[in-house]
Amino acid sequence: MGTTILPTDNNIQLIFNINGGIESLDTKNMKLILILILLCLQQVKAATYYVKVAGGNGNGLSDETAWSYSKLNSTNLDPGSIVLFKRGDIFYGKLLTVSGVEGNIITYGAYGSGADPIISGFSIISTWTFFSSNIYYTTVNVPELNVVTLDSKLQGMGRYPKTGYLSYVRHSGNSSITGSTTLPFNPMGAEVVIRKIRQITDRHIITSYRDKTIGLSSEGTYGNVYLNNTAYEPHDGNGYFIQASINTLTNLGDWYYDKSSNRLYMYFGTDTPSSHLIKVSTIAVLSQMDNKNYITFQGIDFEGANREIININNNNNILFANCNFRKSYGCVFADNGMSNLVIQGGSMTDIINNGLFVPQSGDQITVDRVTMNNIGIIPGAGGSGDAMQLGVWIQGNNLTVKNCTLNNIGYHGIVLYGNNTLAEKNLIDTYGLVKDDCGGIYEFQFSNVKHTNKIIRNNIILNGIGVAAGAPPYEQYGQAAAIYLDANVNNVKVYDNILAHGPWGGILLIGVGDNNELRNNLAYDFSKSLLIYNFEDLLIRNITVTNNTFIARTSVQSTLYLQMYIKDNPLYYGTFDNNIYAHPIISDNAISINREYPGGEGFTKISLGTWKSVYSQDVNSPETLVTTDQESNLRFDYNYTSNPIDISLNSTYSDVTNNIYTSSIKLSAYGGSVLIKIPPILYPVQTITSGSWTDRLIWSSSNIPDLKDNVKINSGHTVTVNVDQRISFKTIQIDTGGKLQFIGDFDLSIYPNPAESTIRVQHPIVFNSGYIQVISDDGREVKHHDLIEGAIFTTIDVRFLNPGFYLIRYQNGASQGSARFIKQ
């Protein structure tokens, strides 16, 4: 037999046996105790109740009789009740919720005018004591402290060094690391943040320090809510830094919390504490919702949680509509069988660790039209172990994240694990800010699991960053991919996504499983637009890669990169076809293969033609002949709206398939484009009447043409020229009855020059039939190309010419020009 202790507001203990009987109570106290029980629970009927900071103990049925926050928290609401918080009010402390039932939900909303009501865990610090050297302290009675703001800005702890990492050269398990340099202070009792592998920054309390060696404890501190700092060992050569020490306070706002004395120390420099607004979180969780169901929150803001704002455990049918979550350690944590969770509208801003985190067993979870900004972007402030400092992580089935905007994310943007998952119409901009080996959208799967019906479509993912600092010295580049399908992932359809800018892969496949499909995606300006890793125990098979456009921006980028750790034939990878591999700067050899296995050939670059002939892939994929000699001539645009839009152009552009755009381009909903600028033709200065060449009034420019101008003499006009004027070096057009005739030589523009595969010859507009000759250095015509009427440039394939010097000769009626180029 056992007992249960029920505390009351009057410090009286009610003792129940496990069969529900009351033990050892005086009879005369029974009536009082029963009254106290009823007062504590205060069951009320379903109605609309009003709550405000200035409220009291009235019936709560109007603003005049509104409840106080404490009155609400002591009331047991009936299903179907509606609770409205007064707009403009800030309510400090935990919100105690109650369950609704199907058809009679509990609703928490807002009334009145002004800003949304706020449920807050913040306390303002106004009393400070001088400590030393511009450092002050105050008392904060919390077991741990994670969230501190200075003038409404989230502040990280003080750290050494202020940015980047120190390196460690050896380690002993998770017991110690040895740095390469001596620290300027003794860090005993502080915290060390160790970058063990690229995606893991674990936090350890320092137990000793001697001869550059830092002793480590596996105990958690400072909010490692999902503590697992021993799953990974340190890797020698990686980095670390020190925090949670008073010796690290050197910049304005640097802070350190000594939980043994409950003291918060902060550095103010030449300022005083009174000149700043300091807030700290003194509430761990703003709403702990265990086994609570059928609850809706609408138009409520939450801030200042020292752990999570919302902690959901074994719940179903929970809706957050247009709620804003900000300045907290974690945002929404749901575990142990969360089903039918919807977060719709609203925002998550300035969250130290994770936005939405559902680590297991979720079902029917939807995130729609939520804006997430600055999630997990303070190094060392998040939890230890996997899946920390990211936007959305959901494991379960029937999962949807759509129409969301994510900006500035520390690690992954969106992670969905399970069956029937959809990531759709999201804009993800700037991710991998504190850790990497990450993706804007990331999919993973365990080797003994096969998921089905997984879709990633119509997303726009920009600016992967990645963090090389503190990572292995042999991999000093950011590893952030736009879409990342990790080992064993199968049955994922990736289509109609717009991906741009990153130091690693646009689409990354690492030893993926079966039946993954990449279709109609645009990937631009990545180190490798499509990056595929193949391992002995993780062979790439049964993938479909069709109708994608992969475009390199620089000469060193690859459109397709195969990293092979086993002798294998890409023919067996699956089907590649109707893709565009565009490399406008060098035009050829845009496909790279690195055979990094015993007996392999190492790194090679091949052309699309070789890819077709040797590996029988992309047999219908076209050659792209559009080239440029300047990276600045490429422009990228995207449309993150649900309707087509017109993008205005200030010059003439071509896409990689040679479609010309002169004034605008129409982008489809959630679409994008990459265009290549065509340098402008210098149009002629025209006559507006007859007269002397030296009379500026006869020219359309109102200036006498100089040697760089093309000149057009319009029909019916006569221009007299002194014999000593050198106009024979000009390009002169004579308009005779609607026909233009060119007189004089002119220079052609050729780019790129030198060239490997194609050249683009820029020339005056073609009005009559003409041709271009390619003349070898010994005077032979080696190529003849007819001009197209109306053209202002001509693209010529020179891949099969021998290296050397060549002359381009242009003839269009009486007009002619020439220029030289080098074939590499």
Secondary structure, 3 states (H helix, E strand, C coil): CCEEEEECCCCCEEEEECCCCECCCCHHHHHHHHHHHHHHHCEECCCEEEEEEEEEECCCCCCCCCECHHHHHCCEECCCCEEEEECCCEEECCCCCCCCECCECEEEEEECCCCCCEEECEEEECCCEEEECCEEEEECCCCCCCCEEECCEECCCCEECCCCCEEEEEEECCCEEEECCCCCCCCCCCEEEEEEECCEEEEEEEEEEECCEEEEECCCCCCCCCCCCCCCCCCCCCEEEEECCHHHCCCCCCEEEECCCCEEEEECCCCCHHHCCEEEECECCCEEEECCEEEEEECCEEECECCEEEEEECCEEEEEECCEEEEECEEEEEECCCEEEEEECCEEEEECCCCEEEEEEEEEEEEECCEEEEECCCCCCCCCCCCCCCCEEEEEEEEEEECCEEEEECCCCEEEECCCEEEECCEEEEECCCCCCEEEEEECCCCCCCCCCEEEECCEEEEECCCCCCCCCCCCCCCEEEEEECCCCCCEEEECCEEEEEEEEEEEEECCCCCCEEECCEEEEEEEEEEEEEECCECCCCEEEECCEEECCCCCCEEEEEEECCCCCHHHHEEEECCEEECCCCCCCCEEEEECCCCCCEEEEECHHHHHHHHCCCCCCCCCCCCCCCHHHEEEEECCCCCCEEEECCCEEECCCCCEECCEEEECCCCEEEEEEECCCCCCEEECCCEECCCHHHECCCCCCCCCCEEEECCCCCEECCCCCCHHHCEEEEEECCEEEEECEEECEEECCCECCEEEEECCCCCCCEEEEEEECCCCEEEEEECCCCCCEEEEECCCCCCEEEEEEEEECCEEEEEEEEEC
